[in-house]
Amino acid sequence: MADPAVRFNKAHAPAGSATGGQFTSSGSSSSGTAKGGSTSAHAAHVAHVAHEKHVGAVAAAAPATAERKKALLGQAHADRVKAAALEKELKALRSQEARALKAAAHAKATAHHAAVVAHMSPAQKAAAAKHHAAHRKAAKHHASLKSRISGLHDQVGALLKQAKTLESEAARL
């Protein structure tokens, strides 16, 4: 073996620096530096500190996770309650739509019958015009109801989908 003074020279730059450094020729490949095991001890310390930090963060986050889960489930419940209220409104609108459809069909038939009569008096013509106007009004009301029903149906679907998403996110916590 070489002389210990030749293997370690304090005048050399540290190992790994740009100017070079004193390396051992003993064939030891476990640490890879001239400092021996001090680098691995430092790495172990850094890993330990990181682990302690992680364990502390997980312990501190546990109450926050429970609160977040509770908030998500509360929001999902509120969405489902709102969707149920909208479904009741939707049921009432569908009932109105059915009545409006019947009224529009009746007004159309009455207007058509009045228009078919060949010889109408002025009073009959006025009545036919009135029936025709009623038909247009009922048809517009029916179309308006269909639009509102479609919007409510989409809103209910979106609320239920959001509630399902919130519940699955809460389950993952």
DRENRO-887478 format. One line per field, with one value per residue: residue number from 0; residue in three letters; x negated, y negated, z of N, C-alpha, C, O in turn. Coordinates in Angstrom, 2 decimals. Example, Ala and Ser with C-alpha at 12.3 -4.5 7.8 and 13.67 -1.06 7.14 Angstrom:
2
dodren: [0 | 1]
balum: [ALA | SER]
n.xx: [-13.19 | -12.85]
n.yy: [5.69 | 2.25]
n.zz: [7.80 | 7.08]
ca.xx: [-12.30 | -13.67]
ca.yy: [4.50 | 1.06]
ca.zz: [7.80 | 7.14]
c.xx: [-13.20 | -12.90]
c.yy: [3.30 | -0.03]
c.zz: [7.80 | 7.87]
o.xx: [-14.24 | -13.41]
o.yy: [3.32 | -1.14]
o.zz: [8.46 | 8.04]
END
This chain:
173
dodren: [0 | 1 | 2 | 3 | 4 | 5 | 6 | 7 | 8 | 9 | 10 | 11 | 12 | 13 | 14 | 15 | 16 | 17 | 18 | 19 | 20 | 21 | 22 | 23 | 24 | 25 | 26 | 27 | 28 | 29 | 30 | 31 | 32 | 33 | 34 | 35 | 36 | 37 | 38 | 39 | 40 | 41 | 42 | 43 | 44 | 45 | 46 | 47 | 48 | 49 | 50 | 51 | 52 | 53 | 54 | 55 | 56 | 57 | 58 | 59 | 60 | 61 | 62 | 63 | 64 | 65 | 66 | 67 | 68 | 69 | 70 | 71 | 72 | 73 | 74 | 75 | 76 | 77 | 78 | 79 | 80 | 81 | 82 | 83 | 84 | 85 | 86 | 87 | 88 | 89 | 90 | 91 | 92 | 93 | 94 | 95 | 96 | 97 | 98 | 99 | 100 | 101 | 102 | 103 | 104 | 105 | 106 | 107 | 108 | 109 | 110 | 111 | 112 | 113 | 114 | 115 | 116 | 117 | 118 | 119 | 120 | 121 | 122 | 123 | 124 | 125 | 126 | 127 | 128 | 129 | 130 | 131 | 132 | 133 | 134 | 135 | 136 | 137 | 138 | 139 | 140 | 141 | 142 | 143 | 144 | 145 | 146 | 147 | 148 | 149 | 150 | 151 | 152 | 153 | 154 | 155 | 156 | 157 | 158 | 159 | 160 | 161 | 162 | 163 | 164 | 165 | 166 | 167 | 168 | 169 | 170 | 171 | 172]
balum: [MET | ALA | ASP | PRO | ALA | VAL | ARG | PHE | ASN | LYS | ALA | HIS | ALA | PRO | ALA | GLY | SER | ALA | THR | GLY | GLY | GLN | PHE | THR | SER | SER | GLY | SER | SER | SER | SER | GLY | THR | ALA | LYS | GLY | GLY | SER | THR | SER | ALA | HIS | ALA | ALA | HIS | VAL | ALA | HIS | VAL | ALA | HIS | GLU | LYS | HIS | VAL | GLY | ALA | VAL | ALA | ALA | ALA | ALA | PRO | ALA | THR | ALA | GLU | ARG | LYS | LYS | ALA | LEU | LEU | GLY | GLN | ALA | HIS | ALA | ASP | ARG | VAL | LYS | ALA | ALA | ALA | LEU | GLU | LYS | GLU | LEU | LYS | ALA | LEU | ARG | SER | GLN | GLU | ALA | ARG | ALA | LEU | LYS | ALA | ALA | ALA | HIS | ALA | LYS | ALA | THR | ALA | HIS | HIS | ALA | ALA | VAL | VAL | ALA | HIS | MET | SER | PRO | ALA | GLN | LYS | ALA | ALA | ALA | ALA | LYS | HIS | HIS | ALA | ALA | HIS | ARG | LYS | ALA | ALA | LYS | HIS | HIS | ALA | SER | LEU | LYS | SER | ARG | ILE | SER | GLY | LEU | HIS | ASP | GLN | VAL | GLY | ALA | LEU | LEU | LYS | GLN | ALA | LYS | THR | LEU | GLU | SER | GLU | ALA | ALA | ARG | LEU]
n.xx: [-0.83 | -0.21 | -1.89 | -0.29 | -0.38 | -0.65 | 1.71 | 3.66 | 3.87 | 3.84 | 3.56 | 4.68 | 7.50 | 10.98 | 12.64 | 14.30 | 14.42 | 13.92 | 11.25 | 10.12 | 9.16 | 8.00 | 8.03 | 8.74 | 6.89 | 7.65 | 9.59 | 12.08 | 15.44 | 17.75 | 18.48 | 17.45 | 16.13 | 13.42 | 13.88 | 14.81 | 17.17 | 18.67 | 20.30 | 22.41 | 23.52 | 24.40 | 26.28 | 28.08 | 28.96 | 30.21 | 32.26 | 33.64 | 34.52 | 36.18 | 38.09 | 39.17 | 40.30 | 42.25 | 43.89 | 44.82 | 46.26 | 48.26 | 49.61 | 50.50 | 52.19 | 54.33 | 56.68 | 57.52 | 58.10 | 60.28 | 62.10 | 62.31 | 63.41 | 65.88 | 66.95 | 67.13 | 68.99 | 71.16 | 71.69 | 72.35 | 74.70 | 76.29 | 76.49 | 77.95 | 80.36 | 81.21 | 81.51 | 83.64 | 85.69 | 85.85 | 86.69 | 89.30 | 90.42 | 90.06 | 91.82 | 94.28 | 94.17 | 94.20 | 96.77 | 98.22 | 97.37 | 98.59 | 101.29 | 101.21 | 100.54 | 102.84 | 104.67 | 103.65 | 104.00 | 106.78 | 107.54 | 106.45 | 107.93 | 110.48 | 110.10 | 109.49 | 111.87 | 113.60 | 112.56 | 113.12 | 115.76 | 117.90 | 119.62 | 119.49 | 120.66 | 119.99 | 119.68 | 119.01 | 116.63 | 115.10 | 115.08 | 113.67 | 111.19 | 110.54 | 110.27 | 108.13 | 106.11 | 106.02 | 105.03 | 102.42 | 101.35 | 101.49 | 99.83 | 97.37 | 97.06 | 96.82 | 94.41 | 92.69 | 92.87 | 91.76 | 89.11 | 88.35 | 88.63 | 86.70 | 84.37 | 84.48 | 84.31 | 81.70 | 80.29 | 80.87 | 79.67 | 76.97 | 76.53 | 76.86 | 74.79 | 72.60 | 72.87 | 72.37 | 69.70 | 68.49 | 68.99 | 67.48 | 64.95 | 64.73 | 64.76 | 62.30 | 60.59]
n.yy: [1.18 | -2.32 | -5.14 | -6.72 | -9.52 | -10.16 | -9.24 | -10.92 | -14.26 | -17.38 | -19.72 | -19.54 | -20.26 | -19.91 | -16.75 | -16.18 | -18.82 | -21.52 | -21.84 | -19.45 | -16.64 | -14.67 | -11.28 | -7.98 | -4.98 | -2.58 | -0.95 | -0.87 | -1.05 | -1.80 | -4.32 | -6.28 | -8.66 | -10.62 | -11.18 | -9.10 | -7.45 | -9.64 | -11.11 | -9.36 | -9.18 | -11.76 | -11.83 | -9.97 | -11.34 | -13.57 | -12.25 | -11.22 | -13.59 | -14.58 | -12.56 | -12.85 | -15.38 | -14.81 | -12.95 | -14.59 | -16.46 | -14.87 | -14.08 | -16.56 | -17.22 | -15.49 | -16.31 | -18.40 | -17.01 | -15.48 | -17.54 | -18.58 | -16.41 | -16.26 | -18.72 | -18.33 | -16.21 | -17.48 | -19.50 | -17.88 | -16.72 | -19.01 | -19.68 | -17.48 | -17.85 | -20.28 | -19.43 | -17.66 | -19.44 | -20.89 | -18.86 | -18.47 | -20.89 | -20.54 | -18.44 | -19.70 | -21.57 | -19.87 | -18.86 | -21.22 | -21.62 | -19.49 | -20.21 | -22.64 | -21.75 | -20.29 | -22.42 | -23.99 | -22.25 | -22.02 | -24.69 | -25.01 | -23.18 | -24.27 | -26.78 | -25.94 | -24.67 | -26.84 | -28.32 | -26.74 | -26.84 | -27.93 | -30.13 | -32.73 | -34.79 | -38.19 | -38.10 | -35.42 | -35.36 | -37.02 | -35.45 | -33.26 | -34.45 | -35.07 | -32.51 | -31.61 | -33.32 | -32.49 | -29.94 | -30.50 | -31.77 | -29.69 | -27.82 | -29.18 | -29.36 | -26.67 | -26.05 | -27.68 | -26.49 | -23.99 | -24.74 | -25.73 | -23.38 | -21.76 | -23.18 | -22.99 | -20.22 | -19.74 | -21.18 | -19.74 | -17.29 | -18.13 | -18.92 | -16.48 | -15.01 | -16.51 | -16.16 | -13.43 | -13.38 | -14.89 | -13.22 | -10.95 | -12.07 | -12.68 | -10.12 | -9.22 | -10.49]
n.zz: [0.00 | -0.44 | 1.01 | 3.83 | 3.89 | 1.23 | 0.18 | 1.30 | 1.02 | 2.37 | 1.01 | -1.43 | -3.61 | -2.82 | -3.32 | -6.38 | -7.14 | -9.54 | -10.03 | -9.50 | -7.37 | -4.55 | -4.91 | -3.75 | -4.25 | -3.49 | -4.42 | -3.37 | -3.87 | -2.69 | -1.53 | -3.24 | -2.91 | -1.52 | 1.06 | 2.48 | 4.49 | 5.25 | 3.49 | 2.91 | 5.42 | 5.75 | 3.68 | 4.66 | 6.90 | 5.72 | 4.35 | 6.54 | 7.80 | 5.78 | 5.78 | 8.37 | 8.08 | 6.15 | 7.52 | 9.57 | 8.06 | 6.96 | 9.26 | 10.15 | 8.08 | 8.30 | 9.90 | 8.23 | 5.91 | 6.72 | 7.21 | 4.64 | 3.29 | 4.59 | 3.80 | 1.01 | 0.86 | 2.04 | 0.14 | -2.04 | -1.06 | -0.83 | -3.54 | -4.49 | -3.10 | -4.20 | -6.85 | -6.52 | -5.83 | -8.19 | -9.89 | -8.97 | -9.78 | -12.47 | -12.97 | -12.57 | -14.65 | -16.85 | -16.65 | -17.12 | -19.72 | -21.07 | -20.79 | -22.20 | -24.73 | -25.40 | -25.39 | -27.48 | -29.64 | -29.63 | -30.12 | -32.63 | -34.15 | -33.86 | -35.08 | -37.63 | -38.38 | -38.34 | -40.43 | -42.60 | -43.07 | -45.54 | -46.00 | -44.07 | -41.51 | -40.45 | -37.68 | -37.30 | -38.70 | -37.06 | -34.77 | -35.75 | -36.23 | -33.64 | -32.53 | -34.05 | -33.16 | -30.52 | -30.91 | -31.88 | -29.62 | -27.70 | -28.92 | -28.85 | -26.08 | -25.45 | -26.76 | -25.29 | -22.77 | -23.40 | -23.87 | -21.34 | -19.86 | -21.05 | -20.34 | -17.51 | -17.25 | -18.20 | -16.25 | -13.90 | -14.54 | -14.67 | -12.01 | -10.63 | -11.75 | -10.88 | -8.11 | -7.92 | -8.77 | -6.71 | -4.52 | -5.25 | -5.20 | -2.51 | -1.48 | -2.26 | -0.53]
ca.xx: [0.00 | -0.94 | -2.07 | 0.92 | -0.55 | -0.46 | 3.12 | 4.50 | 3.08 | 4.73 | 3.35 | 5.49 | 8.87 | 11.91 | 13.03 | 15.45 | 14.36 | 13.49 | 9.78 | 9.69 | 9.03 | 7.24 | 8.88 | 8.05 | 6.68 | 7.84 | 10.58 | 13.35 | 16.42 | 19.02 | 18.88 | 17.09 | 15.42 | 12.28 | 14.32 | 15.19 | 18.59 | 19.36 | 21.34 | 23.57 | 24.13 | 25.12 | 27.44 | 29.03 | 29.54 | 31.12 | 33.42 | 34.37 | 35.19 | 37.27 | 39.13 | 39.81 | 41.11 | 43.40 | 44.77 | 45.46 | 47.22 | 49.41 | 50.35 | 51.17 | 53.21 | 55.45 | 57.92 | 57.93 | 58.69 | 61.61 | 62.96 | 62.52 | 64.35 | 67.18 | 67.43 | 67.50 | 70.23 | 72.21 | 72.01 | 73.05 | 76.06 | 77.02 | 76.79 | 79.03 | 81.60 | 81.61 | 81.97 | 84.97 | 86.64 | 86.01 | 87.48 | 90.70 | 90.81 | 90.10 | 93.05 | 95.38 | 94.07 | 94.64 | 98.23 | 98.65 | 97.10 | 99.63 | 102.50 | 100.99 | 100.59 | 104.26 | 105.31 | 103.19 | 104.65 | 108.19 | 107.65 | 106.15 | 109.08 | 111.58 | 109.77 | 109.60 | 113.29 | 114.20 | 112.06 | 113.65 | 117.14 | 117.87 | 120.33 | 119.43 | 121.10 | 118.91 | 119.48 | 118.31 | 115.24 | 114.44 | 114.86 | 112.59 | 109.94 | 110.26 | 109.78 | 106.80 | 105.20 | 105.87 | 104.14 | 101.04 | 100.93 | 101.29 | 98.65 | 96.20 | 96.93 | 96.33 | 92.98 | 92.00 | 92.80 | 90.79 | 87.78 | 88.09 | 88.48 | 85.39 | 83.37 | 84.52 | 83.80 | 80.23 | 79.79 | 80.97 | 78.61 | 75.67 | 76.43 | 76.66 | 73.44 | 71.67 | 72.97 | 71.68 | 68.27 | 68.07 | 68.99 | 66.34 | 63.74 | 64.72 | 64.43 | 60.85 | 59.83]
ca.yy: [0.00 | -3.58 | -5.86 | -7.47 | -10.93 | -10.31 | -8.99 | -12.04 | -15.48 | -18.47 | -20.85 | -19.34 | -20.76 | -18.84 | -15.81 | -16.61 | -20.23 | -21.73 | -21.75 | -18.08 | -16.32 | -13.47 | -10.11 | -6.79 | -3.95 | -1.32 | -0.12 | -0.93 | -1.69 | -1.96 | -5.71 | -7.01 | -9.91 | -10.47 | -11.46 | -7.86 | -7.25 | -10.84 | -11.51 | -8.50 | -9.55 | -13.00 | -11.48 | -9.32 | -12.39 | -14.33 | -11.40 | -11.15 | -14.88 | -14.63 | -11.64 | -13.50 | -16.47 | -14.19 | -12.38 | -15.73 | -17.06 | -13.96 | -14.16 | -17.87 | -17.27 | -14.58 | -17.04 | -19.15 | -16.05 | -15.15 | -18.70 | -18.68 | -15.33 | -16.66 | -19.80 | -17.75 | -15.46 | -18.47 | -20.12 | -16.87 | -16.61 | -20.23 | -19.55 | -16.50 | -18.48 | -21.25 | -18.67 | -17.13 | -20.55 | -21.19 | -17.79 | -18.76 | -21.97 | -19.94 | -17.66 | -20.67 | -22.13 | -18.84 | -18.84 | -22.42 | -21.40 | -18.61 | -21.01 | -23.63 | -21.02 | -20.03 | -23.70 | -24.39 | -21.37 | -22.39 | -25.99 | -24.80 | -22.51 | -25.24 | -27.78 | -25.27 | -24.47 | -28.15 | -28.77 | -25.87 | -27.22 | -28.72 | -31.40 | -33.16 | -36.14 | -38.95 | -37.60 | -34.14 | -35.68 | -37.52 | -34.30 | -32.46 | -35.18 | -34.90 | -31.13 | -31.53 | -34.01 | -31.59 | -28.86 | -31.02 | -32.00 | -28.37 | -27.20 | -29.87 | -28.96 | -25.29 | -26.11 | -28.27 | -25.44 | -22.98 | -25.33 | -25.74 | -21.98 | -21.31 | -23.83 | -22.37 | -18.84 | -19.84 | -21.64 | -18.60 | -16.35 | -18.68 | -18.86 | -15.09 | -14.63 | -17.19 | -15.49 | -12.14 | -13.68 | -15.29 | -12.04 | -10.09 | -12.75 | -12.51 | -8.72 | -9.03 | -11.11]
ca.zz: [0.00 | -0.50 | 2.26 | 4.15 | 3.55 | -0.21 | -0.12 | 1.70 | 1.02 | 2.73 | 0.11 | -2.64 | -3.62 | -2.45 | -4.37 | -7.15 | -7.54 | -10.92 | -10.11 | -9.23 | -5.96 | -4.20 | -4.86 | -3.26 | -5.24 | -2.79 | -5.10 | -2.66 | -4.74 | -1.99 | -1.34 | -4.44 | -2.62 | -0.62 | 2.41 | 3.12 | 4.74 | 5.74 | 2.55 | 3.08 | 6.70 | 5.48 | 2.87 | 5.55 | 7.74 | 4.88 | 4.12 | 7.80 | 7.99 | 4.81 | 6.26 | 9.52 | 7.54 | 5.48 | 8.55 | 10.22 | 7.13 | 6.84 | 10.52 | 10.19 | 7.04 | 8.60 | 10.21 | 7.05 | 4.98 | 7.23 | 6.98 | 3.19 | 2.94 | 5.11 | 2.94 | -0.28 | 1.03 | 2.28 | -1.14 | -2.84 | -0.52 | -1.22 | -4.97 | -4.66 | -2.61 | -5.22 | -8.00 | -6.19 | -5.92 | -9.61 | -10.48 | -8.66 | -10.68 | -13.80 | -13.06 | -12.73 | -15.99 | -17.81 | -16.58 | -17.83 | -21.14 | -21.60 | -20.92 | -23.27 | -25.99 | -25.67 | -25.72 | -28.81 | -30.61 | -29.68 | -30.78 | -34.06 | -34.75 | -33.90 | -36.10 | -38.94 | -38.65 | -38.65 | -41.73 | -43.64 | -43.34 | -46.77 | -45.89 | -42.68 | -41.19 | -39.81 | -36.32 | -37.42 | -39.08 | -35.85 | -33.89 | -36.35 | -35.97 | -32.21 | -32.34 | -34.66 | -32.22 | -29.36 | -31.34 | -31.92 | -28.23 | -27.06 | -29.53 | -28.30 | -24.68 | -25.46 | -27.12 | -24.14 | -21.74 | -23.84 | -23.67 | -19.89 | -19.43 | -21.52 | -19.50 | -16.18 | -17.37 | -18.28 | -14.95 | -12.96 | -14.91 | -14.29 | -10.55 | -10.21 | -12.17 | -9.97 | -6.81 | -8.05 | -8.82 | -5.37 | -3.67 | -5.58 | -4.73 | -1.05 | -1.20 | -2.47 | 0.59]
c.xx: [-0.87 | -0.98 | -0.81 | 0.79 | -0.35 | 1.03 | 4.01 | 3.62 | 4.02 | 4.59 | 4.18 | 6.88 | 9.81 | 12.27 | 14.27 | 15.42 | 13.82 | 11.97 | 9.27 | 9.58 | 8.26 | 8.22 | 8.07 | 7.87 | 6.93 | 8.89 | 11.92 | 14.36 | 17.74 | 19.42 | 18.54 | 16.38 | 14.29 | 12.68 | 14.76 | 16.69 | 19.33 | 20.47 | 22.57 | 24.26 | 24.95 | 26.39 | 28.51 | 29.72 | 30.57 | 32.40 | 34.29 | 35.15 | 36.38 | 38.43 | 39.89 | 40.75 | 42.39 | 44.38 | 45.51 | 46.52 | 48.46 | 50.26 | 51.10 | 52.30 | 54.42 | 56.72 | 58.43 | 58.59 | 60.10 | 62.58 | 63.28 | 63.55 | 65.77 | 67.79 | 67.89 | 68.83 | 71.41 | 72.65 | 72.77 | 74.49 | 76.89 | 77.39 | 77.93 | 80.38 | 82.12 | 82.15 | 83.38 | 86.03 | 86.90 | 86.83 | 88.97 | 91.23 | 90.95 | 91.39 | 94.25 | 95.36 | 94.51 | 96.16 | 98.82 | 98.47 | 98.18 | 100.94 | 102.37 | 101.05 | 102.05 | 104.98 | 104.92 | 103.87 | 106.14 | 108.38 | 107.37 | 107.35 | 110.26 | 111.34 | 109.90 | 111.05 | 113.96 | 113.77 | 112.67 | 115.08 | 117.13 | 118.50 | 120.36 | 119.96 | 119.93 | 118.64 | 118.72 | 116.85 | 114.46 | 114.14 | 113.73 | 111.24 | 109.53 | 109.70 | 108.37 | 105.76 | 104.96 | 104.94 | 102.69 | 100.51 | 100.62 | 100.05 | 97.36 | 95.97 | 96.36 | 94.84 | 92.16 | 91.83 | 91.78 | 89.36 | 87.41 | 87.85 | 87.11 | 84.27 | 83.31 | 83.97 | 82.27 | 79.63 | 79.82 | 79.87 | 77.24 | 75.48 | 76.17 | 75.27 | 72.40 | 71.70 | 72.23 | 70.16 | 67.75 | 68.02 | 67.82 | 65.04 | 63.62 | 64.34 | 62.94 | 60.02 | 59.64]
c.yy: [-1.23 | -4.20 | -6.67 | -8.95 | -11.17 | -10.12 | -10.15 | -13.26 | -16.64 | -19.66 | -20.71 | -19.95 | -19.61 | -17.96 | -16.32 | -18.06 | -20.33 | -21.59 | -20.36 | -17.82 | -15.03 | -12.31 | -8.92 | -5.81 | -2.59 | -0.44 | -0.10 | -1.70 | -1.96 | -3.43 | -6.55 | -8.32 | -9.64 | -10.69 | -10.19 | -7.77 | -8.49 | -11.30 | -10.64 | -8.78 | -10.83 | -12.70 | -10.80 | -10.35 | -13.21 | -13.53 | -11.32 | -12.45 | -15.00 | -13.74 | -12.25 | -14.61 | -15.90 | -13.64 | -13.50 | -16.36 | -16.18 | -14.02 | -15.48 | -17.94 | -16.40 | -15.33 | -17.84 | -18.23 | -15.69 | -16.30 | -18.84 | -17.62 | -15.70 | -17.76 | -19.26 | -17.00 | -16.39 | -19.15 | -19.14 | -16.72 | -17.82 | -20.18 | -18.58 | -17.07 | -19.48 | -20.53 | -18.10 | -18.23 | -20.91 | -20.11 | -17.96 | -19.85 | -21.43 | -19.14 | -18.58 | -21.27 | -21.12 | -18.71 | -20.04 | -22.24 | -20.53 | -19.37 | -22.02 | -22.95 | -20.72 | -21.32 | -24.16 | -23.54 | -21.72 | -23.72 | -25.86 | -24.17 | -23.47 | -26.28 | -27.17 | -25.08 | -25.79 | -28.64 | -27.97 | -26.27 | -28.22 | -30.09 | -31.80 | -34.58 | -36.91 | -38.47 | -36.28 | -34.37 | -36.19 | -36.38 | -33.43 | -33.13 | -35.03 | -33.51 | -30.97 | -32.19 | -33.14 | -30.44 | -29.32 | -31.21 | -30.66 | -27.69 | -27.84 | -29.46 | -27.54 | -25.27 | -26.67 | -27.23 | -24.38 | -23.48 | -25.33 | -24.32 | -21.46 | -21.89 | -23.22 | -20.95 | -18.84 | -20.24 | -20.51 | -17.59 | -16.84 | -18.63 | -17.44 | -14.60 | -15.25 | -16.53 | -14.16 | -12.35 | -14.05 | -14.10 | -11.10 | -10.73 | -12.60 | -11.08 | -8.46 | -9.60 | -10.16]
c.zz: [0.00 | 0.87 | 2.57 | 3.80 | 2.06 | -0.55 | 0.26 | 1.83 | 1.25 | 1.78 | -1.16 | -2.48 | -3.27 | -3.64 | -5.07 | -7.57 | -8.96 | -11.08 | -9.83 | -7.76 | -5.79 | -4.09 | -4.39 | -4.39 | -4.62 | -3.44 | -4.41 | -3.52 | -4.02 | -1.87 | -2.56 | -4.17 | -1.65 | 0.81 | 3.14 | 3.29 | 5.16 | 4.79 | 2.72 | 4.41 | 6.51 | 4.68 | 3.73 | 6.44 | 6.95 | 4.61 | 5.36 | 8.04 | 7.02 | 5.25 | 7.44 | 9.06 | 6.90 | 6.50 | 9.27 | 9.34 | 7.00 | 8.11 | 10.62 | 9.18 | 7.35 | 8.98 | 9.00 | 6.03 | 5.42 | 7.00 | 5.49 | 2.75 | 3.38 | 4.23 | 1.59 | -0.19 | 1.29 | 0.99 | -2.04 | -2.37 | -0.93 | -2.71 | -5.21 | -4.19 | -3.64 | -6.47 | -7.74 | -6.29 | -7.38 | -10.32 | -10.17 | -9.59 | -12.11 | -14.01 | -13.29 | -14.14 | -17.05 | -17.82 | -17.32 | -19.34 | -21.77 | -21.79 | -22.06 | -24.63 | -26.38 | -26.08 | -27.12 | -29.88 | -30.75 | -30.41 | -32.27 | -34.76 | -34.89 | -34.98 | -37.49 | -39.33 | -39.04 | -40.03 | -42.86 | -44.01 | -44.49 | -46.61 | -44.42 | -42.56 | -40.58 | -38.38 | -36.34 | -37.81 | -37.87 | -34.90 | -34.42 | -36.11 | -34.51 | -31.92 | -32.91 | -33.75 | -30.98 | -29.69 | -31.34 | -30.50 | -27.53 | -27.62 | -28.99 | -26.85 | -24.57 | -25.77 | -25.97 | -23.03 | -22.12 | -23.60 | -22.18 | -19.37 | -19.84 | -20.66 | -18.11 | -16.21 | -17.43 | -16.94 | -13.92 | -13.26 | -14.50 | -12.77 | -10.07 | -10.59 | -11.24 | -8.60 | -6.84 | -8.07 | -7.44 | -4.42 | -3.97 | -5.13 | -3.21 | -0.69 | -1.38 | -1.33 | 1.73]
o.xx: [-2.05 | -0.21 | -0.27 | 1.79 | 0.08 | 1.54 | 5.04 | 2.71 | 4.91 | 5.46 | 4.36 | 7.37 | 9.43 | 12.22 | 15.19 | 16.31 | 13.32 | 11.49 | 8.07 | 9.88 | 7.91 | 9.13 | 6.86 | 8.63 | 6.48 | 9.05 | 12.81 | 14.13 | 18.74 | 20.58 | 19.30 | 16.06 | 14.21 | 11.90 | 15.03 | 17.43 | 20.53 | 21.48 | 23.69 | 25.48 | 26.05 | 27.46 | 29.70 | 30.92 | 31.65 | 33.50 | 35.52 | 36.32 | 37.45 | 39.60 | 41.11 | 41.85 | 43.48 | 45.59 | 46.70 | 47.58 | 49.58 | 51.49 | 52.22 | 53.28 | 55.46 | 57.77 | 59.64 | 59.54 | 61.02 | 63.74 | 64.41 | 64.44 | 66.73 | 68.98 | 68.91 | 69.69 | 72.52 | 73.85 | 73.73 | 75.41 | 78.05 | 78.49 | 78.79 | 81.41 | 83.32 | 83.12 | 84.21 | 87.13 | 88.03 | 87.57 | 89.81 | 92.34 | 91.84 | 91.99 | 95.13 | 96.41 | 95.13 | 96.77 | 99.79 | 99.31 | 98.63 | 101.62 | 103.33 | 101.57 | 102.43 | 105.79 | 105.76 | 104.28 | 106.68 | 109.29 | 108.01 | 107.72 | 110.95 | 112.26 | 110.38 | 111.43 | 114.78 | 114.54 | 112.74 | 115.52 | 116.44 | 117.95 | 121.15 | 119.73 | 118.94 | 117.50 | 117.87 | 115.95 | 113.29 | 113.07 | 112.91 | 110.26 | 108.35 | 108.76 | 107.53 | 104.65 | 103.84 | 104.15 | 101.81 | 99.36 | 99.61 | 99.31 | 96.39 | 94.83 | 95.52 | 94.08 | 91.05 | 90.76 | 91.02 | 88.50 | 86.29 | 86.97 | 86.43 | 83.33 | 82.23 | 83.26 | 81.63 | 78.60 | 78.87 | 79.22 | 76.42 | 74.39 | 75.34 | 74.64 | 71.43 | 70.65 | 71.53 | 69.42 | 66.68 | 67.10 | 67.23 | 64.11 | 62.52 | 63.66 | 62.38 | 58.85 | 59.03]
o.yy: [-1.22 | -3.85 | -7.27 | -9.58 | -12.25 | -10.76 | -10.37 | -13.29 | -16.89 | -20.53 | -21.69 | -20.12 | -18.45 | -18.38 | -16.83 | -18.51 | -19.36 | -21.26 | -20.13 | -18.71 | -14.37 | -12.35 | -8.85 | -5.81 | -1.56 | 0.72 | 0.64 | -2.86 | -2.31 | -3.76 | -7.47 | -9.03 | -8.57 | -10.41 | -10.24 | -8.00 | -8.42 | -11.83 | -11.16 | -8.64 | -10.96 | -13.26 | -11.04 | -10.25 | -13.51 | -14.08 | -11.34 | -12.41 | -15.48 | -14.10 | -12.18 | -14.77 | -16.45 | -13.83 | -13.37 | -16.75 | -16.69 | -14.03 | -15.51 | -18.66 | -16.56 | -15.02 | -17.93 | -18.63 | -15.59 | -16.09 | -19.17 | -17.90 | -15.48 | -17.74 | -19.69 | -17.13 | -16.14 | -19.35 | -19.53 | -16.60 | -17.68 | -20.60 | -18.83 | -16.80 | -19.52 | -20.98 | -18.08 | -17.99 | -21.20 | -20.41 | -17.63 | -19.75 | -21.84 | -19.18 | -18.28 | -21.46 | -21.49 | -18.49 | -19.91 | -22.67 | -20.80 | -19.22 | -22.23 | -23.53 | -20.87 | -21.32 | -24.67 | -24.06 | -21.73 | -23.85 | -26.54 | -24.59 | -23.48 | -26.64 | -27.82 | -25.31 | -25.83 | -29.32 | -28.46 | -26.06 | -29.23 | -31.10 | -31.28 | -35.44 | -36.28 | -38.46 | -36.04 | -33.68 | -35.83 | -36.33 | -32.92 | -32.46 | -34.88 | -33.36 | -30.28 | -31.67 | -33.07 | -30.01 | -28.61 | -30.87 | -30.54 | -27.04 | -27.15 | -29.24 | -27.26 | -24.55 | -26.20 | -27.13 | -23.91 | -22.71 | -24.97 | -24.10 | -20.79 | -21.19 | -22.96 | -20.54 | -18.02 | -19.72 | -20.36 | -17.09 | -16.05 | -18.32 | -17.23 | -13.86 | -14.59 | -16.35 | -13.81 | -11.58 | -13.59 | -13.99 | -10.53 | -10.03 | -12.40 | -10.85 | -7.58 | -9.23 | -10.51]
o.zz: [0.36 | 1.77 | 1.64 | 3.45 | 1.66 | -1.47 | -0.38 | 2.67 | 0.43 | 1.76 | -1.89 | -1.37 | -3.41 | -4.80 | -4.42 | -8.29 | -9.51 | -12.16 | -9.92 | -6.95 | -6.77 | -3.27 | -4.61 | -5.36 | -5.15 | -3.05 | -4.83 | -3.86 | -4.66 | -2.08 | -2.89 | -5.12 | -1.04 | 1.72 | 4.34 | 2.33 | 5.41 | 5.25 | 2.69 | 4.51 | 7.06 | 4.96 | 3.55 | 6.70 | 7.44 | 4.66 | 5.28 | 8.44 | 7.41 | 5.10 | 7.48 | 9.58 | 7.08 | 6.36 | 9.55 | 9.83 | 6.93 | 8.03 | 11.13 | 9.40 | 6.70 | 8.43 | 8.78 | 5.36 | 4.60 | 6.64 | 5.13 | 1.94 | 2.65 | 3.93 | 1.06 | -1.06 | 0.84 | 0.77 | -2.72 | -3.19 | -1.32 | -3.09 | -6.06 | -4.80 | -3.93 | -7.07 | -8.65 | -6.78 | -7.77 | -11.25 | -11.00 | -10.11 | -12.86 | -15.09 | -14.09 | -14.75 | -18.05 | -18.87 | -18.06 | -20.13 | -22.88 | -22.81 | -22.80 | -25.59 | -27.54 | -27.01 | -27.87 | -30.92 | -31.86 | -31.24 | -33.08 | -35.86 | -35.90 | -35.72 | -38.42 | -40.48 | -39.95 | -40.71 | -43.99 | -45.13 | -44.43 | -47.06 | -43.64 | -43.41 | -40.21 | -37.93 | -35.48 | -37.33 | -37.69 | -34.29 | -33.65 | -35.81 | -34.18 | -31.14 | -32.33 | -33.60 | -30.47 | -28.85 | -30.84 | -30.21 | -26.84 | -26.88 | -28.72 | -26.43 | -23.72 | -25.12 | -25.71 | -22.42 | -21.27 | -23.17 | -21.82 | -18.54 | -19.05 | -20.29 | -17.58 | -15.29 | -16.77 | -16.54 | -13.16 | -12.35 | -14.02 | -12.30 | -9.18 | -9.84 | -10.86 | -7.98 | -5.88 | -7.45 | -7.04 | -3.61 | -3.06 | -4.72 | -2.69 | 0.31 | -0.72 | -1.17 | 2.73]
END
